[in-house]
Amino acid sequence: MEKKKAIGIIGSPRKNGNTEFLTDRLLNLLKDSFETEKIFLKDYNISSCQECYYCMDHDECSIKDDMQILYPKLKESQLIILSSPIFMGGITSRMRAFMERTWHLRKGQLKDKTGTYIIVGRRNIGAGINEMEEYLSRLKVNKIAGVLGFGLRERDVSKDEEALKDLQKLSKQITSLYQQKEKLGQDMIIL
Ligand SMILES: Cc1cc2nc3c(=O)[nH]c(=O)nc-3n(C[C@H](O)[C@H](O)[C@H](O)COP(=O)(O)O)c2cc1C
Protein backbone atom coordinates (compact mmCIF):
# COMPACT_ATOMS: atom_id res chain seq x y z
CA MET A 1 0.00 0.00 0.00
CA GLU A 2 1.24 3.49 -0.86
CA LYS A 3 2.46 5.43 2.17
CA LYS A 4 0.60 8.54 3.22
CA LYS A 5 2.48 11.81 3.21
CA ALA A 6 3.35 13.97 6.23
CA ILE A 7 4.75 17.45 5.76
CA GLY A 8 6.52 19.41 8.51
CA ILE A 9 6.58 23.15 7.81
CA ILE A 10 9.09 25.14 9.84
CA GLY A 11 8.77 28.88 10.42
CA SER A 12 12.04 29.38 12.29
CA PRO A 13 14.83 31.41 10.70
CA ARG A 14 17.35 29.22 12.55
CA LYS A 15 18.46 25.94 11.05
CA ASN A 16 19.50 23.32 13.63
CA GLY A 17 17.39 25.16 16.16
CA ASN A 18 14.76 23.98 18.61
CA THR A 19 11.80 23.95 16.25
CA GLU A 20 13.69 21.90 13.70
CA PHE A 21 14.85 19.53 16.43
CA LEU A 22 11.29 18.74 17.56
CA THR A 23 9.96 18.59 14.01
CA ASP A 24 12.69 16.13 12.99
CA ARG A 25 11.89 14.05 16.05
CA LEU A 26 8.19 13.88 15.20
CA LEU A 27 8.79 13.13 11.52
CA ASN A 28 11.20 10.40 12.54
CA LEU A 29 8.63 8.85 14.88
CA LEU A 30 6.14 8.81 12.01
CA LYS A 31 8.42 7.51 9.29
CA ASP A 32 7.19 3.89 9.40
CA SER A 33 3.66 5.02 8.57
CA PHE A 34 4.28 8.14 6.50
CA GLU A 35 6.52 9.36 3.73
CA THR A 36 7.86 12.52 5.38
CA GLU A 37 9.06 15.85 4.07
CA LYS A 38 10.50 18.84 5.92
CA ILE A 39 10.00 22.34 4.57
CA PHE A 40 11.98 25.30 5.88
CA LEU A 41 9.98 28.40 4.94
CA LYS A 42 13.26 30.32 5.10
CA ASP A 43 14.35 28.48 1.93
CA TYR A 44 11.36 29.76 -0.03
CA ASN A 45 10.56 33.19 -1.33
CA ILE A 46 7.12 33.87 0.15
CA SER A 47 5.44 37.24 0.03
CA SER A 48 2.76 38.17 2.52
CA CYS A 49 -0.83 38.51 1.25
CA GLN A 50 -1.35 41.64 -0.86
CA GLU A 51 -5.10 41.74 -0.20
CA CYS A 52 -6.10 41.78 -3.87
CA TYR A 53 -9.07 39.43 -3.24
CA TYR A 54 -8.33 37.55 -6.46
CA CYS A 55 -8.89 34.35 -4.47
CA MET A 56 -12.47 35.39 -3.69
CA ASP A 57 -13.38 34.58 -7.29
CA HIS A 58 -10.65 32.07 -8.12
CA ASP A 59 -9.49 28.92 -6.42
CA GLU A 60 -5.90 30.13 -6.33
CA CYS A 61 -3.57 32.92 -5.24
CA SER A 62 -2.60 35.60 -7.74
CA ILE A 63 0.97 35.94 -6.43
CA LYS A 64 3.38 33.78 -8.36
CA ASP A 65 6.17 33.10 -5.91
CA ASP A 66 7.44 29.98 -4.12
CA MET A 67 4.05 29.33 -2.52
CA GLN A 68 3.21 27.84 -5.90
CA ILE A 69 5.69 25.07 -5.03
CA LEU A 70 4.13 24.56 -1.61
CA TYR A 71 0.43 24.43 -2.57
CA PRO A 72 0.72 21.02 -4.31
CA LYS A 73 2.76 19.69 -1.40
CA LEU A 74 0.01 20.71 1.03
CA LYS A 75 -2.68 19.14 -1.12
CA GLU A 76 -0.74 15.87 -1.46
CA SER A 77 -0.10 15.52 2.29
CA GLN A 78 -2.48 13.73 4.62
CA LEU A 79 -0.76 15.14 7.70
CA ILE A 80 0.27 18.79 8.03
CA ILE A 81 2.57 19.76 10.90
CA LEU A 82 3.17 23.47 11.46
CA SER A 83 6.21 24.33 13.56
CA SER A 84 7.15 27.75 14.81
CA PRO A 85 9.18 29.42 17.50
CA ILE A 86 7.48 32.15 19.48
CA PHE A 87 8.67 35.63 18.56
CA MET A 88 7.18 38.52 20.53
CA GLY A 89 4.36 36.43 21.90
CA GLY A 90 3.25 34.75 18.67
CA ILE A 91 4.31 32.68 15.68
CA THR A 92 7.02 34.05 13.39
CA SER A 93 6.34 36.42 10.49
CA ARG A 94 7.40 33.69 8.06
CA MET A 95 4.77 31.31 9.39
CA ARG A 96 2.19 34.09 9.36
CA ALA A 97 2.94 34.95 5.70
CA PHE A 98 2.59 31.27 4.80
CA MET A 99 -0.79 31.10 6.58
CA GLU A 100 -2.13 34.25 4.92
CA ARG A 101 -1.27 32.84 1.53
CA THR A 102 -3.48 29.79 2.03
CA TRP A 103 -6.70 31.82 2.35
CA HIS A 104 -8.09 30.30 -0.85
CA LEU A 105 -7.78 26.84 0.74
CA ARG A 106 -10.21 27.63 3.54
CA LYS A 107 -13.32 26.33 1.78
CA GLY A 108 -12.84 22.73 2.82
CA GLN A 109 -10.32 21.73 0.14
CA LEU A 110 -8.11 20.24 2.89
CA LYS A 111 -10.90 18.90 5.10
CA ASP A 112 -9.85 15.25 4.93
CA LYS A 113 -6.39 16.03 6.26
CA THR A 114 -5.08 16.13 9.79
CA GLY A 115 -3.26 19.14 11.17
CA THR A 116 -1.16 19.64 14.24
CA TYR A 117 1.62 21.92 15.43
CA ILE A 118 4.86 22.35 17.35
CA ILE A 119 5.65 25.54 19.22
CA VAL A 120 8.89 26.45 20.96
CA GLY A 121 9.44 29.41 23.23
CA ARG A 122 11.87 30.47 25.85
CA ARG A 123 9.19 30.98 28.48
CA ASN A 124 6.14 33.00 27.45
CA ILE A 125 4.31 31.53 24.49
CA GLY A 126 1.66 34.26 24.39
CA ALA A 127 -0.85 33.71 21.57
CA GLY A 128 1.11 30.91 19.86
CA ILE A 129 -1.27 28.01 20.55
CA ASN A 130 -4.33 30.11 19.73
CA GLU A 131 -2.82 31.16 16.42
CA MET A 132 -2.10 27.58 15.41
CA GLU A 133 -5.49 26.26 16.56
CA GLU A 134 -7.33 29.11 14.88
CA TYR A 135 -5.48 28.58 11.62
CA LEU A 136 -6.14 24.84 11.53
CA SER A 137 -9.82 25.55 12.27
CA ARG A 138 -9.98 27.99 9.37
CA LEU A 139 -8.47 25.35 7.08
CA LYS A 140 -11.16 22.94 8.33
CA VAL A 141 -8.61 20.15 8.77
CA ASN A 142 -9.00 17.60 11.56
CA LYS A 143 -7.07 19.19 14.36
CA ILE A 144 -4.93 17.39 16.92
CA ALA A 145 -3.52 19.38 19.86
CA GLY A 146 0.18 19.97 19.27
CA VAL A 147 3.33 19.98 21.38
CA LEU A 148 4.92 22.82 23.27
CA GLY A 149 8.66 22.89 23.97
CA PHE A 150 10.79 25.27 25.99
CA GLY A 151 14.27 26.45 25.06
CA LEU A 152 16.26 29.50 24.03
CA ARG A 153 19.64 28.52 22.63
CA GLU A 154 20.13 26.04 19.79
CA ARG A 155 18.94 22.56 20.79
CA ASP A 156 18.05 23.58 24.39
CA VAL A 157 14.74 21.86 23.78
CA SER A 158 16.48 18.48 23.55
CA LYS A 159 16.57 18.63 27.38
CA ASP A 160 12.82 19.27 27.64
CA GLU A 161 11.79 15.73 28.64
CA GLU A 162 8.09 16.57 28.75
CA ALA A 163 8.10 17.88 25.20
CA LEU A 164 9.88 14.73 24.03
CA LYS A 165 7.30 12.53 25.78
CA ASP A 166 4.47 14.61 24.33
CA LEU A 167 5.91 14.07 20.84
CA GLN A 168 5.77 10.33 21.38
CA LYS A 169 2.16 10.56 22.53
CA LEU A 170 1.30 12.73 19.54
CA SER A 171 2.92 10.32 17.08
CA LYS A 172 0.98 7.39 18.62
CA GLN A 173 -2.26 9.38 18.41
CA ILE A 174 -1.63 10.18 14.74
CA THR A 175 -0.60 6.64 13.85
CA SER A 176 -3.62 5.06 15.53
CA LEU A 177 -5.95 7.60 13.88
CA TYR A 178 -4.66 6.62 10.45
CA GLN A 179 -4.80 2.90 11.27
CA GLN A 180 -8.47 3.36 12.20
CA LYS A 181 -9.09 5.33 9.02
CA GLU A 182 -7.50 2.58 6.93
CA LYS A 183 -9.48 -0.12 8.71
CA LEU A 184 -12.69 1.84 8.19
CA GLY A 185 -11.79 2.21 4.51
CA GLN A 186 -11.22 -1.54 4.17
CA ASP A 187 -14.47 -2.37 6.01
CA MET A 188 -16.32 -0.05 3.67
CA ILE A 189 -14.85 -1.90 0.67
CA ILE A 190 -15.97 -5.28 2.12
CA LEU A 191 -19.47 -3.90 2.75
C1 LIG B 1 12.86 38.21 18.06
C2 LIG B 1 12.64 37.13 19.09
C3 LIG B 1 11.53 37.21 19.90
C4 LIG B 1 11.29 36.23 20.85
N1 LIG B 1 10.15 36.31 21.61
C5 LIG B 1 9.86 35.33 22.49
C6 LIG B 1 8.65 35.37 23.23
O1 LIG B 1 7.83 36.28 23.14
N2 LIG B 1 8.41 34.37 24.10
C7 LIG B 1 9.28 33.32 24.26
O2 LIG B 1 8.97 32.43 25.06
N3 LIG B 1 10.42 33.24 23.55
C8 LIG B 1 10.74 34.21 22.67
N4 LIG B 1 11.89 34.14 21.91
C9 LIG B 1 12.78 32.97 22.07
C10 LIG B 1 12.56 31.90 20.98
O3 LIG B 1 11.20 31.53 20.88
C11 LIG B 1 13.40 30.67 21.34
O4 LIG B 1 14.76 31.01 21.32
C12 LIG B 1 13.15 29.46 20.46
O5 LIG B 1 13.80 28.35 21.02
C13 LIG B 1 13.70 29.67 19.06
O6 LIG B 1 13.41 28.53 18.28
P1 LIG B 1 14.39 28.05 17.09
O7 LIG B 1 15.64 27.57 17.73
O8 LIG B 1 13.65 26.97 16.41
O9 LIG B 1 14.57 29.22 16.20
C14 LIG B 1 12.19 35.13 20.98
C15 LIG B 1 13.32 35.09 20.16
C16 LIG B 1 13.54 36.06 19.22
C17 LIG B 1 14.75 35.96 18.32
The ligand as a Tripos MOL2 file, in Angstrom:
@<TRIPOS>MOLECULE
LIG
   31    33     1     0     0
SMALL
NO_CHARGES

@<TRIPOS>ATOM
      1 C1         12.8610   38.2100   18.0590 C.3       1 LIG1
      2 C2         12.6400   37.1320   19.0900 C.ar      1 LIG1
      3 C3         11.5320   37.2140   19.9000 C.ar      1 LIG1
      4 C4         11.2900   36.2300   20.8510 C.ar      1 LIG1
      5 N1         10.1540   36.3100   21.6090 N.ar      1 LIG1
      6 C5          9.8610   35.3250   22.4850 C.ar      1 LIG1
      7 C6          8.6500   35.3670   23.2330 C.ar      1 LIG1
      8 O1          7.8260   36.2800   23.1380 O.2       1 LIG1
      9 N2          8.4060   34.3700   24.1030 N.ar      1 LIG1
     10 C7          9.2800   33.3200   24.2640 C.ar      1 LIG1
     11 O2          8.9700   32.4280   25.0550 O.2       1 LIG1
     12 N3         10.4240   33.2380   23.5460 N.ar      1 LIG1
     13 C8         10.7380   34.2100   22.6700 C.ar      1 LIG1
     14 N4         11.8930   34.1410   21.9100 N.ar      1 LIG1
     15 C9         12.7790   32.9720   22.0660 C.3       1 LIG1
     16 C10        12.5620   31.8990   20.9830 C.3       1 LIG1
     17 O3         11.2040   31.5250   20.8840 O.3       1 LIG1
     18 C11        13.4010   30.6710   21.3440 C.3       1 LIG1
     19 O4         14.7560   31.0150   21.3210 O.3       1 LIG1
     20 C12        13.1550   29.4610   20.4570 C.3       1 LIG1
     21 O5         13.8030   28.3480   21.0240 O.3       1 LIG1
     22 C13        13.7020   29.6750   19.0570 C.3       1 LIG1
     23 O6         13.4140   28.5350   18.2820 O.3       1 LIG1
     24 P1         14.3910   28.0530   17.0870 P.3       1 LIG1
     25 O7         15.6440   27.5680   17.7310 O.co2     1 LIG1
     26 O8         13.6550   26.9680   16.4100 O.co2     1 LIG1
     27 O9         14.5730   29.2190   16.2010 O.co2     1 LIG1
     28 C14        12.1850   35.1340   20.9840 C.ar      1 LIG1
     29 C15        13.3170   35.0900   20.1570 C.ar      1 LIG1
     30 C16        13.5380   36.0560   19.2220 C.ar      1 LIG1
     31 C17        14.7540   35.9640   18.3240 C.3       1 LIG1
@<TRIPOS>BOND
     1     1     2 1
     2     2     3 ar
     3     2    30 ar
     4     3     4 ar
     5     4     5 ar
     6     4    28 ar
     7     5     6 ar
     8     6     7 ar
     9     6    13 1
    10     7     8 2
    11     7     9 ar
    12     9    10 ar
    13    10    11 2
    14    10    12 ar
    15    12    13 ar
    16    13    14 ar
    17    14    15 1
    18    14    28 ar
    19    15    16 1
    20    16    17 1
    21    16    18 1
    22    18    19 1
    23    18    20 1
    24    20    21 1
    25    20    22 1
    26    22    23 1
    27    23    24 1
    28    24    25 2
    29    24    26 1
    30    24    27 1
    31    28    29 ar
    32    29    30 ar
    33    30    31 1
@<TRIPOS>SUBSTRUCTURE
     1 LIG1         1 GROUP 0 **** ****
